[in-house]
Amino acid sequence: MNALSSHSPVPGTTLIMDILYFLWILPTVWAVEEVLMDSTTATAELGWTIYPSQGWEEVSGYDENMNTIRTYQVCNVFNSSQNNWVRTKYIRRRGAQRIHVQMKFSVRDCSSIPNVPGSCKETFNLYYYESDSDTATKLSPPWMENPWVKVDTIAADESFSQVDLGGRIMKINSEVRSFGPVSRSGFYLAFQDYGACMSIIAVRVFYRKCPRVTQNGAIFPETLSGAESTSLVAARGVCVPNGEEVDVPIKLYCNGEGEWMVPIGRCMCKAGYESVENGTVCRACISGFFKAAQGVLSCLQCPINSRTTSEGATNCVCRSGYYRTDSDPQQMPCTTVPSAPQNVISIVNETSLRLEWSPPQEGGGREDVVYNIICKSCGSGRGGCTRCGDNVQFVPRQLGLTDSRVHISDLLAHTQYTFEIQTVNGVSDQSPYSPQHTSVNITTNQAAPSAVSIIHQVSRAPDSITLSWSQPDQPNGVILDYELQYYEKNQAELNSSLTRSQTNTAVVRSLKAGTIYVFQRNITPVSRRSSPSSSVLLLQGSSSSLPSLSS
């Protein structure tokens, strides 16, 4: 026989709730159905129990695909007060809490049966009875609603008539009902006819499970649905290998239809691993790629001048000669030290100096290049250069210059200096070598020597005196000679006399005994631009012919 199947939606939920469920979350993985019993797989008689014997009858038939099956049919429509039962064999529930029953059946339209009484029906009832063992007999449990539990009254969406039957068209209905919770080891099903002309073509009994699934980076085990259609059974997920939980413990809920819903939390691939295959696998970053932190980002290729040492790298190691600061992000290229500054210009002004230069040709790949000035004095006569003292002034500063110029003052006169202009950047302190630099040698101009503080009388004669003095503490250049200017105290300086000496000793002649003289000593440096230094002393002649020295 040919057949047309029709599937009805599972009742019990209003249209509004269906829409809310749809908006809440759409299941992406279909439920797993575990079959407990399927009448279409029987190769022999089903052997279900019939009560009374004149009711249901087991016959061979065909399904919609023309496969031979065993069916039960009844058609006692001309007799009123029908109460015909057929009971399945014992069905073990195998841990299920909610049972689903799919029924395929055909029903004859009562109006198509001539002279049928008003007791003709187009519906039947579905019942179940729980038991811990297969103890049912022909009379037990009693054939009534209590102890049997009614699931529903099943009505056909389509019925057939005599015309359909003559054309060999049998309209097959398909309905699914569920019941629970069930707690005993097993159960029986029963179908009650109370006046229909119908045929039960197939019965499939099953329960639903949410399948094993990988979602949100976690693996959830196969989980039995709850006992009620609205039940939500929580399942704890386990992060996929090399994944880590984020936010809260990760869960999914299995609804009564065996569909996963309401995801809570998630797992993310840890540092060094990226999510592939739709989030079901955390794969190690391949050689030359890295991932610095946990998250959904993919592995990144190592930046310039860096490499990885193994798969699953969380960072890339800088190549020899290249470095990264603690504050540099991992995706930033490794950088190196800058080259030396270029085109240094020095301008000396007596004991001051102005240095200017051009930036280095190579900044090492960084923007944080600054300059340090190293000052060395090479005029001490001790055979080498030494660092300058703290008295030397640098404007704006000596270290960390951002501009390519500096003014240096308070240098010693007539002294050789070496200045190193270093270029440094953020990674210079990580290099084992000294910073690149350009050196410039300068000599400061000569200046006036310092004053002589001590003068000694060496000897004296009736009309002369011999004087000596110490060298100045700071000659500030090469001393050409010393000048002694003297005059009588009671006369004007315009009437003074002058004597020169290339050493620090002088003989003054033609003096008057008993006369006070004023002496001024001037030092003449090589640089005539420098002012001479001078000191004053008084010489007073005694009553004898020799003058006396006084200050």
Secondary structure, DSSP 8 states (H G I E B T S, - for coil): -EEE--B----SS-HHHHHHHHHH---SS--EEEEEEEGGG-SS----EEESTTS-EEEEEE-TT--EEEEEEEE-TTSSS--EEEE---EE-TT-SSEEEEEEEEEB-GGGSTT--TT-BSEEEEEEEEESS----SSSS-SSTTTSEEEEEEE-S--B-HHHHHTTEEE-EEEEEEE----SSEEEEEEEESSBEEEEEEEEEEEEEE--EEETTEEE--EE--SSTT-EEEEE-EE-TTEEEEEEEEEEEEETTS-EEEEEEEEEE-TTEEEETTTTEEEE--TTEE--SSSS---EE--TTEE-SSSS-SS-EE-TT-B--TTS-TTS--B------EEEEEEEETTEEEEEEE--S--TT-S--EEEEEEEE--SSSSS-EE--TT-EEES-SSSB-SSEEEEE---TT-EEEEEEEEE-TTGGGSSS---EEEEEEE-----------EEEEEEETTEEEEEE---S---S-EEEEEEEEEETTS-GGG-EEEEESSSEEEE-S--TT-EEEEEEEEEES-TTS--EEEEEEEEE-SSSSEEEE-
